[in-house]
């Protein structure tokens, strides 16, 4: 393992796990704005190296964070980063799909999931060497986000929200808006962007 700088913190990274990028720092900032000083339960779905979960844990000390990933390698790296910063008591790393392995209700879900259609892989030479499963998804690429919205709609508290990254931009969706984000109209609009 080597290290990568993310939001001013030196985090462990490994081949097979997506390198945290500066564009994702804006996702962390937006999540921190939503959290404020409140004690909240946060899920970082598709945590990868655990960069988002660790920085939220460091900068929002009243949060309890659950970080999930389907990749055993990512879970290992994320757990190492959590231990590296002594956050084991508040940041829990679990292996599984999106919110499925995370217990209880949530106040906030953050995610930087794969969203690029697999057919676009040749169009992104700058991403060579990164794990394909962390970047690309079948079909229109939106399957992981759709599944996350469906799960979050059932798991978020009434005032909860999802903060997610899509094509380098950060978006927020209140729990009440999640049904709209699963509609065919959203899929068509997202596919055009």
Secondary structure, 3 states (H helix, E strand, C coil): CEEEEECCEEEEECCCCCCCCHHHHHHHHHHHHHHCCCCCEEEEECCCCCHHHHHHHHHCCCCEEEEEECCHHHHHHHHHHHHHCCCCCCEEEEECCCCCCCCCCEEEEEECCCCEEHHHHHHCHHHCCCCHHHCEECCCCCHHHHHHHHHHHHHEEEEEEEEEEECCEEEEEEHHHCCHHHCHHHHHHHHHC
